[in-house]
Amino acid sequence: TTVEALACGATPIVYKGTACEEIVDMYGGIAVNMDINSLYKAIVSVAESGGQE
């Protein structure tokens, strides 16, 4: 879950318009549009940064 990812130090990637978006807005993470290209770009971004988004 989003909170578990945050507790582990991982960068959560969630969809915009969901309750999870509120969590990443408050505590960090990435909220993306509900399409595969946005999700893919976020995953690549986190992977390239070593998880330090």
Biopython code that builds the backbone (N, CA, C, O; Angstrom):
import numpy as np
from Bio.PDB.StructureBuilder import StructureBuilder

atoms = [
    (1, "THR", "N", (0.835, -1.186, 0.000)),
    (1, "THR", "CA", (0.000, 0.000, 0.000)),
    (1, "THR", "C", (0.876, 1.245, 0.000)),
    (1, "THR", "O", (2.093, 1.162, 0.167)),
    (2, "THR", "N", (0.255, 2.379, -0.185)),
    (2, "THR", "CA", (0.986, 3.645, -0.224)),
    (2, "THR", "C", (1.700, 3.917, 1.091)),
    (2, "THR", "O", (2.868, 4.305, 1.091)),
    (3, "VAL", "N", (1.025, 3.723, 2.192)),
    (3, "VAL", "CA", (1.622, 3.996, 3.506)),
    (3, "VAL", "C", (2.762, 3.030, 3.792)),
    (3, "VAL", "O", (3.776, 3.427, 4.366)),
    (4, "GLU", "N", (2.613, 1.778, 3.404)),
    (4, "GLU", "CA", (3.697, 0.805, 3.600)),
    (4, "GLU", "C", (4.919, 1.186, 2.770)),
    (4, "GLU", "O", (6.050, 1.060, 3.239)),
    (5, "ALA", "N", (4.704, 1.644, 1.556)),
    (5, "ALA", "CA", (5.824, 2.087, 0.720)),
    (5, "ALA", "C", (6.551, 3.248, 1.384)),
    (5, "ALA", "O", (7.781, 3.266, 1.427)),
    (6, "LEU", "N", (5.808, 4.206, 1.897)),
    (6, "LEU", "CA", (6.422, 5.338, 2.585)),
    (6, "LEU", "C", (7.201, 4.880, 3.812)),
    (6, "LEU", "O", (8.298, 5.378, 4.069)),
    (7, "ALA", "N", (6.651, 3.944, 4.567)),
    (7, "ALA", "CA", (7.317, 3.439, 5.769)),
    (7, "ALA", "C", (8.627, 2.734, 5.433)),
    (7, "ALA", "O", (9.557, 2.734, 6.239)),
    (8, "CYS", "N", (8.703, 2.135, 4.249)),
    (8, "CYS", "CA", (9.919, 1.430, 3.809)),
    (8, "CYS", "C", (10.927, 2.365, 3.167)),
    (8, "CYS", "O", (12.055, 1.961, 2.886)),
    (9, "GLY", "N", (10.538, 3.593, 2.934)),
    (9, "GLY", "CA", (11.424, 4.526, 2.258)),
    (9, "GLY", "C", (11.330, 4.468, 0.747)),
    (9, "GLY", "O", (12.134, 5.085, 0.048)),
    (10, "ALA", "N", (10.349, 3.728, 0.235)),
    (10, "ALA", "CA", (10.143, 3.644, -1.213)),
    (10, "ALA", "C", (9.291, 4.825, -1.679)),
    (10, "ALA", "O", (8.553, 5.420, -0.894)),
    (11, "THR", "N", (9.402, 5.147, -2.945)),
    (11, "THR", "CA", (8.605, 6.224, -3.523)),
    (11, "THR", "C", (7.307, 5.649, -4.075)),
    (11, "THR", "O", (7.333, 4.918, -5.064)),
    (12, "PRO", "N", (6.176, 5.964, -3.457)),
    (12, "PRO", "CA", (4.918, 5.444, -3.996)),
    (12, "PRO", "C", (4.510, 6.187, -5.270)),
    (12, "PRO", "O", (4.668, 7.403, -5.376)),
    (13, "ILE", "N", (3.991, 5.440, -6.217)),
    (13, "ILE", "CA", (3.432, 6.008, -7.444)),
    (13, "ILE", "C", (1.953, 5.648, -7.436)),
    (13, "ILE", "O", (1.592, 4.472, -7.422)),
    (14, "VAL", "N", (1.103, 6.666, -7.445)),
    (14, "VAL", "CA", (-0.337, 6.444, -7.341)),
    (14, "VAL", "C", (-1.055, 7.195, -8.452)),
    (14, "VAL", "O", (-0.479, 8.064, -9.107)),
    (15, "TYR", "N", (-2.311, 6.848, -8.652)),
    (15, "TYR", "CA", (-3.120, 7.540, -9.647)),
    (15, "TYR", "C", (-3.761, 8.786, -9.054)),
    (15, "TYR", "O", (-4.172, 8.803, -7.894)),
    (16, "LYS", "N", (-3.837, 9.837, -9.882)),
    (16, "LYS", "CA", (-4.532, 11.061, -9.487)),
    (16, "LYS", "C", (-6.023, 10.765, -9.354)),
    (16, "LYS", "O", (-6.552, 9.881, -10.026)),
    (17, "GLY", "N", (-6.685, 11.506, -8.491)),
    (17, "GLY", "CA", (-8.119, 11.351, -8.318)),
    (17, "GLY", "C", (-8.510, 10.243, -7.366)),
    (17, "GLY", "O", (-9.681, 9.871, -7.284)),
    (18, "THR", "N", (-7.526, 9.708, -6.639)),
    (18, "THR", "CA", (-7.799, 8.652, -5.664)),
    (18, "THR", "C", (-7.419, 9.147, -4.271)),
    (18, "THR", "O", (-6.769, 10.182, -4.127)),
    (19, "ALA", "N", (-7.824, 8.409, -3.263)),
    (19, "ALA", "CA", (-7.454, 8.768, -1.894)),
    (19, "ALA", "C", (-5.942, 8.711, -1.707)),
    (19, "ALA", "O", (-5.385, 9.453, -0.898)),
    (20, "CYS", "N", (-5.286, 7.840, -2.446)),
    (20, "CYS", "CA", (-3.826, 7.722, -2.340)),
    (20, "CYS", "C", (-3.133, 9.010, -2.759)),
    (20, "CYS", "O", (-2.055, 9.325, -2.256)),
    (21, "GLU", "N", (-3.735, 9.751, -3.670)),
    (21, "GLU", "CA", (-3.148, 11.021, -4.097)),
    (21, "GLU", "C", (-3.023, 11.975, -2.910)),
    (21, "GLU", "O", (-2.035, 12.699, -2.795)),
    (22, "GLU", "N", (-4.014, 11.976, -2.036)),
    (22, "GLU", "CA", (-3.965, 12.837, -0.857)),
    (22, "GLU", "C", (-2.786, 12.469, 0.043)),
    (22, "GLU", "O", (-2.155, 13.346, 0.633)),
    (23, "ILE", "N", (-2.495, 11.193, 0.146)),
    (23, "ILE", "CA", (-1.385, 10.735, 0.986)),
    (23, "ILE", "C", (-0.054, 11.198, 0.405)),
    (23, "ILE", "O", (0.787, 11.719, 1.138)),
    (24, "VAL", "N", (0.153, 11.019, -0.903)),
    (24, "VAL", "CA", (1.433, 11.436, -1.481)),
    (24, "VAL", "C", (1.566, 12.953, -1.515)),
    (24, "VAL", "O", (2.682, 13.471, -1.467)),
    (25, "ASP", "N", (0.455, 13.672, -1.596)),
    (25, "ASP", "CA", (0.519, 15.130, -1.510)),
    (25, "ASP", "C", (1.051, 15.565, -0.150)),
    (25, "ASP", "O", (1.785, 16.548, -0.049)),
    (26, "MET", "N", (0.681, 14.836, 0.886)),
    (26, "MET", "CA", (1.093, 15.196, 2.246)),
    (26, "MET", "C", (2.481, 14.676, 2.608)),
    (26, "MET", "O", (3.240, 15.362, 3.294)),
    (27, "TYR", "N", (2.820, 13.470, 2.152)),
    (27, "TYR", "CA", (4.020, 12.804, 2.660)),
    (27, "TYR", "C", (5.070, 12.483, 1.601)),
    (27, "TYR", "O", (6.149, 11.994, 1.938)),
    (28, "GLY", "N", (4.783, 12.741, 0.354)),
    (28, "GLY", "CA", (5.752, 12.489, -0.708)),
    (28, "GLY", "C", (5.353, 11.324, -1.579)),
    (28, "GLY", "O", (4.633, 10.421, -1.153)),
    (29, "GLY", "N", (5.825, 11.360, -2.787)),
    (29, "GLY", "CA", (5.496, 10.345, -3.770)),
    (29, "GLY", "C", (5.086, 11.018, -5.062)),
    (29, "GLY", "O", (5.228, 12.231, -5.215)),
    (30, "ILE", "N", (4.584, 10.236, -5.976)),
    (30, "ILE", "CA", (4.221, 10.746, -7.294)),
    (30, "ILE", "C", (2.786, 10.343, -7.606)),
    (30, "ILE", "O", (2.407, 9.181, -7.460)),
    (31, "ALA", "N", (1.995, 11.319, -8.037)),
    (31, "ALA", "CA", (0.631, 11.046, -8.500)),
    (31, "ALA", "C", (0.599, 11.264, -10.006)),
    (31, "ALA", "O", (1.010, 12.319, -10.490)),
    (32, "VAL", "N", (0.116, 10.278, -10.746)),
    (32, "VAL", "CA", (0.097, 10.344, -12.210)),
    (32, "VAL", "C", (-1.323, 10.198, -12.736)),
    (32, "VAL", "O", (-2.214, 9.704, -12.045)),
    (33, "ASN", "N", (-1.513, 10.641, -13.977)),
    (33, "ASN", "CA", (-2.793, 10.437, -14.650)),
    (33, "ASN", "C", (-3.036, 8.946, -14.837)),
    (33, "ASN", "O", (-2.097, 8.149, -14.843)),
    (34, "MET", "N", (-4.301, 8.580, -14.988)),
    (34, "MET", "CA", (-4.663, 7.167, -15.126)),
    (34, "MET", "C", (-4.473, 6.681, -16.560)),
    (34, "MET", "O", (-5.433, 6.348, -17.254)),
    (35, "ASP", "N", (-3.210, 6.649, -16.985)),
    (35, "ASP", "CA", (-2.894, 6.060, -18.284)),
    (35, "ASP", "C", (-1.527, 5.397, -18.194)),
    (35, "ASP", "O", (-0.683, 5.783, -17.385)),
    (36, "ILE", "N", (-1.329, 4.411, -19.024)),
    (36, "ILE", "CA", (-0.127, 3.580, -18.945)),
    (36, "ILE", "C", (1.143, 4.375, -19.230)),
    (36, "ILE", "O", (2.185, 4.089, -18.641)),
    (37, "ASN", "N", (1.080, 5.362, -20.115)),
    (37, "ASN", "CA", (2.275, 6.142, -20.430)),
    (37, "ASN", "C", (2.743, 6.968, -19.240)),
    (37, "ASN", "O", (3.943, 7.054, -18.979)),
    (38, "SER", "N", (1.814, 7.572, -18.520)),
    (38, "SER", "CA", (2.178, 8.346, -17.331)),
    (38, "SER", "C", (2.774, 7.443, -16.259)),
    (38, "SER", "O", (3.755, 7.798, -15.606)),
    (39, "LEU", "N", (2.174, 6.284, -16.090)),
    (39, "LEU", "CA", (2.683, 5.331, -15.108)),
    (39, "LEU", "C", (4.087, 4.872, -15.484)),
    (39, "LEU", "O", (4.976, 4.815, -14.634)),
    (40, "TYR", "N", (4.283, 4.549, -16.748)),
    (40, "TYR", "CA", (5.596, 4.112, -17.238)),
    (40, "TYR", "C", (6.663, 5.183, -16.993)),
    (40, "TYR", "O", (7.747, 4.881, -16.495)),
    (41, "LYS", "N", (6.353, 6.429, -17.342)),
    (41, "LYS", "CA", (7.313, 7.520, -17.157)),
    (41, "LYS", "C", (7.673, 7.700, -15.688)),
    (41, "LYS", "O", (8.833, 7.959, -15.366)),
    (42, "ALA", "N", (6.705, 7.568, -14.799)),
    (42, "ALA", "CA", (6.974, 7.706, -13.368)),
    (42, "ALA", "C", (7.863, 6.575, -12.868)),
    (42, "ALA", "O", (8.780, 6.808, -12.080)),
    (43, "ILE", "N", (7.603, 5.362, -13.317)),
    (43, "ILE", "CA", (8.423, 4.216, -12.908)),
    (43, "ILE", "C", (9.857, 4.399, -13.383)),
    (43, "ILE", "O", (10.796, 4.173, -12.620)),
    (44, "VAL", "N", (10.034, 4.805, -14.630)),
    (44, "VAL", "CA", (11.383, 5.032, -15.167)),
    (44, "VAL", "C", (12.080, 6.145, -14.390)),
    (44, "VAL", "O", (13.263, 6.032, -14.070)),
    (45, "SER", "N", (11.360, 7.207, -14.091)),
    (45, "SER", "CA", (11.931, 8.326, -13.348)),
    (45, "SER", "C", (12.427, 7.894, -11.969)),
    (45, "SER", "O", (13.527, 8.263, -11.556)),
    (46, "VAL", "N", (11.622, 7.121, -11.269)),
    (46, "VAL", "CA", (12.017, 6.636, -9.942)),
    (46, "VAL", "C", (13.199, 5.676, -10.057)),
    (46, "VAL", "O", (14.130, 5.743, -9.254)),
    (47, "ALA", "N", (13.170, 4.797, -11.035)),
    (47, "ALA", "CA", (14.264, 3.837, -11.218)),
    (47, "ALA", "C", (15.577, 4.550, -11.527)),
    (47, "ALA", "O", (16.623, 4.187, -10.988)),
    (48, "GLU", "N", (15.528, 5.558, -12.387)),
    (48, "GLU", "CA", (16.741, 6.286, -12.759)),
    (48, "GLU", "C", (17.289, 7.137, -11.621)),
    (48, "GLU", "O", (18.490, 7.400, -11.563)),
    (49, "SER", "N", (16.417, 7.566, -10.719)),
    (49, "SER", "CA", (16.863, 8.403, -9.600)),
    (49, "SER", "C", (17.268, 7.567, -8.388)),
    (49, "SER", "O", (17.667, 8.112, -7.360)),
    (50, "GLY", "N", (17.167, 6.272, -8.509)),
    (50, "GLY", "CA", (17.499, 5.415, -7.372)),
    (50, "GLY", "C", (16.455, 5.462, -6.276)),
    (50, "GLY", "O", (16.747, 5.154, -5.121)),
    (51, "GLY", "N", (15.232, 5.849, -6.635)),
    (51, "GLY", "CA", (14.146, 5.902, -5.662)),
    (51, "GLY", "C", (14.100, 7.183, -4.859)),
    (51, "GLY", "O", (13.357, 7.273, -3.882)),
    (52, "GLN", "N", (14.877, 8.171, -5.253)),
    (52, "GLN", "CA", (14.938, 9.431, -4.510)),
    (52, "GLN", "C", (14.138, 10.526, -5.192)),
    (52, "GLN", "O", (14.681, 11.585, -5.507)),
    (53, "GLU", "N", (12.866, 10.286, -5.422)),
    (53, "GLU", "CA", (11.998, 11.279, -6.056)),
    (53, "GLU", "C", (11.479, 12.243, -5.031)),
    (53, "GLU", "O", (10.729, 13.158, -5.368)),
]
sb = StructureBuilder()
sb.init_structure("model")
sb.init_model(0)
sb.init_chain("A")
sb.init_seg("    ")
for serial, (resi, resn, name, xyz) in enumerate(atoms, 1):
    if name == "N":
        sb.init_residue(resn, " ", resi, " ")
    sb.init_atom(name, np.array(xyz, "f"), 0.0, 1.0, " ", f" {name:<3s}", serial, name[0])
structure = sb.get_structure()
